[in-house]
Amino acid sequence: MIHPRIKNRFSDHPQKVSRPVSIRLTEDMIRMLQTTSKDLGFKRIQGLIRLYVRQGLDRDNDEYTLAHDEVFIESLRKKGVSQKIIEEAIADISSECPNDTIIK
């Protein structure tokens, strides 16, 4: 497999490179994340944590909007998160965004 950094040099559609981050969470937080992730259709808590981080970025940064993050949304689809849940999450956090910017 070719590393994304090398692929990006020669690609018309570069991929975003992800880096691992380590955080400490209490057992209670992890249990709540596991329950919530199952309720929302995530297979693992990692996707839900990413969504929560992105929601915070969307709220705190004017230049950022989750509705424009096609790579993240496509990743959610591939992991089995339903389109309905993705649309609801985007609508919840993107109330200031015009409707035509929401990816479907």
Protein Blocks (a to p, Z undefined) as FASTA:
>chain_A
ZZfklmmmmpcbdcdddddddddddfklmmmmmmmmmmnopabfklmmmmmmmmmmmmmp
mkbcfklmmmlmmmmmmnopafklmmmmmmmmmmmpcfklpcZZ
